[in-house]
Amino acid sequence: MEKNNICEKCGAELRVDRCGCAVTYTCPNCGWSVATTEWEPIDLDETKYEIRLAEGTPVNKETLSLVSRMTGKNFIDSKKAIEACGVIYVGKARVILEQKDFLAKQGVAFVIEPNFPY
């Protein structure tokens, strides 16, 4: 519970519930409530980012499977993208962050352009 959030009707301390960017303040005493949003900078970033695999990424079964899952491409097109260090994914910041975390967990070296601040 956050401090200094006081009910306008009865003066009780408000309960704060967060779900994504939505924030609801509710009084447990009288039921008064208000809702608002608090957006994170990553959700407001309209930049289109590109993910490429780093130079020297091996073309093996694991990498082909990974790129195919990310892109929806077949193994032949995935192999071409890996060999050319081509773009394997394009998206906005929130989705790129998810893909970045996925690639990092797989131990695959990659580059995000333009510079990815998250």
C-alpha positions as CSV (number, residue, x, y, z in Angstrom):
1,M,0.0,0.0,0.0
2,E,1.3,3.4,-0.9
3,K,1.4,6.1,1.8
4,N,-0.2,9.6,1.6
5,N,-3.2,8.4,-0.5
6,I,-6.2,9.5,1.5
7,C,-9.9,9.0,0.6
8,E,-11.6,12.3,-0.3
9,K,-14.9,11.2,1.2
10,C,-13.9,9.6,4.6
11,G,-10.2,10.2,5.1
12,A,-9.2,6.5,5.2
13,E,-6.0,5.3,3.5
14,L,-6.6,4.2,0.0
15,R,-5.6,0.7,-1.4
16,V,-3.6,0.9,-4.6
17,D,-4.0,-1.8,-7.3
18,R,-1.8,-1.9,-10.4
19,C,-2.4,-3.9,-13.6
20,G,-0.1,-2.9,-16.4
21,C,-0.5,0.8,-16.9
22,A,-3.8,1.0,-15.1
23,V,-3.8,2.2,-11.5
24,T,-6.9,2.1,-9.2
25,Y,-7.1,3.8,-5.8
26,T,-9.9,2.3,-3.7
27,C,-11.1,3.2,-0.2
28,P,-11.6,0.0,1.9
29,N,-13.8,2.0,4.3
30,C,-16.4,3.6,2.1
31,G,-15.8,2.1,-1.4
32,W,-14.8,5.4,-3.1
33,S,-12.4,4.8,-6.0
34,V,-10.7,6.5,-8.9
35,A,-8.7,5.0,-11.7
36,T,-5.9,6.4,-13.9
37,T,-3.0,5.3,-16.0
38,E,0.7,5.6,-15.6
39,W,2.6,4.7,-18.8
40,E,6.2,3.6,-18.7
41,P,8.5,5.2,-21.3
42,I,8.9,1.9,-23.1
43,D,5.2,1.8,-23.8
44,L,5.2,5.3,-25.3
45,D,8.2,4.7,-27.5
46,E,7.0,4.7,-31.2
47,T,10.4,3.8,-32.7
48,K,10.6,0.7,-34.9
49,Y,13.6,-1.4,-33.8
50,E,15.3,-4.1,-35.7
51,I,17.0,-7.2,-34.3
52,R,19.8,-8.8,-36.3
53,L,22.0,-11.7,-35.2
54,A,25.6,-10.8,-34.6
55,E,28.3,-11.5,-37.2
56,G,29.7,-15.0,-36.8
57,T,26.5,-16.5,-35.4
58,P,26.7,-20.2,-36.3
59,V,24.2,-21.6,-38.7
60,N,23.2,-24.7,-36.8
61,K,20.0,-26.5,-36.0
62,E,19.4,-24.6,-32.8
63,T,19.9,-21.2,-34.4
64,L,17.8,-22.1,-37.4
65,S,15.0,-23.3,-35.2
66,L,15.2,-20.1,-33.0
67,V,15.1,-17.8,-36.0
68,S,12.3,-19.7,-37.6
69,R,10.2,-19.5,-34.4
70,M,10.8,-15.7,-34.1
71,T,10.2,-14.9,-37.7
72,G,7.7,-17.5,-39.0
73,K,10.1,-18.2,-41.9
74,N,11.2,-21.6,-43.1
75,F,14.7,-23.0,-42.5
76,I,16.0,-21.9,-45.9
77,D,14.9,-18.3,-45.4
78,S,16.1,-18.3,-41.8
79,K,19.5,-19.6,-42.9
80,K,19.8,-16.8,-45.5
81,A,18.9,-14.2,-42.8
82,I,21.5,-15.6,-40.4
83,E,24.3,-15.7,-43.0
84,A,23.6,-12.2,-44.2
85,C,23.2,-10.9,-40.6
86,G,19.8,-9.7,-41.9
87,V,16.9,-8.4,-39.9
88,I,15.2,-11.2,-38.1
89,Y,12.6,-9.1,-36.2
90,V,11.1,-5.6,-36.4
91,G,8.8,-4.1,-33.8
92,K,8.2,-1.5,-31.1
93,A,10.1,-1.3,-27.9
94,R,7.9,-3.5,-25.6
95,V,7.9,-6.4,-28.1
96,I,11.6,-6.0,-28.9
97,L,12.4,-6.2,-25.1
98,E,10.6,-9.5,-25.0
99,Q,12.6,-10.8,-28.0
100,K,15.8,-9.4,-26.5
101,D,15.2,-11.4,-23.3
102,F,14.4,-14.5,-25.3
103,L,17.6,-14.3,-27.4
104,A,19.7,-13.6,-24.3
105,K,18.3,-16.6,-22.5
106,Q,19.2,-18.7,-25.5
107,G,22.8,-17.4,-25.4
108,V,22.6,-15.9,-28.9
109,A,24.5,-12.8,-29.8
110,F,22.4,-10.1,-31.5
111,V,22.3,-6.4,-32.3
112,I,19.4,-4.0,-32.0
113,E,19.2,-0.9,-34.2
114,P,18.7,2.0,-33.6
115,N,20.2,2.0,-30.1
116,F,17.9,0.3,-27.7
117,P,17.8,2.1,-24.3
118,Y,15.7,-0.5,-22.4
